[in-house]
């Protein structure tokens, strides 16, 4: 029963649950808690898959744990678990290598084509990592990493008043400060490690939206709702962003969603703080579940 429960948990958390969660748009009102729930379900799915074979061992080998007598069974369990772990490691290496290569090339290109943002007197503006590209389309994004960059086009500087420009910069700095790139990379690794028929593109889009909402709310705290809302509208150009960067510029449809989520509100009829607390408790219970099932399997076999 415990093995069946672990297998069922793995399949449920990998396939139907992400699709159901992606449709529960009310939880976007508590983006931080919603991200924690997404992370917990992903971690629990991985743990359940990794624990299935070890949990089966006590039932297969019986009361004796002599290595020589049960070498074949132990080898099978180690192989199954190793294959799952290996797929995750390969996915992590592939995704990490790809993203860092894209960022490195784009950073080099930006440093070649762009100039540091400067005040009229010539002093650096907004930090030494700021770069401005001569292009009329309003675009803003950050390139995360050790040598981070915040990139603006001249069109952004020309079209946005100072308060909206401050909102854009607060948004991008929130991405860099909170290392949202690592959160998105984690989900991308899990997504690409899944078999193709298990992958849920809507889940990855939902996580990306939640990350943008968190950065938007940081901009609201820095500059106010009105300035941030106008900045989002001003940057809704539909421009395609390079892979591996986090951008304020979004499509008009995504911008509309973000405008609706600038301020906290009730979540499923509950006050925001209460709903967030429930979501955090749910997240903790989901992660504990596969661990508890493994303990039960070894304690009761």
PyMOL commands that set and color helices and strands:
alter all, ss='L'
color gray80, all
select helices_A, chain A and resi 2-14+16-23+25-61+71-113+154-159+162-178+180-193+201-223+225-234+252-260+272-300
alter helices_A, ss='H'
color red, helices_A
select strands_A, chain A and resi 115-116+130-133+140-143+149-153+246-247
alter strands_A, ss='S'
color yellow, strands_A
deselect
rebuild
show_as cartoon
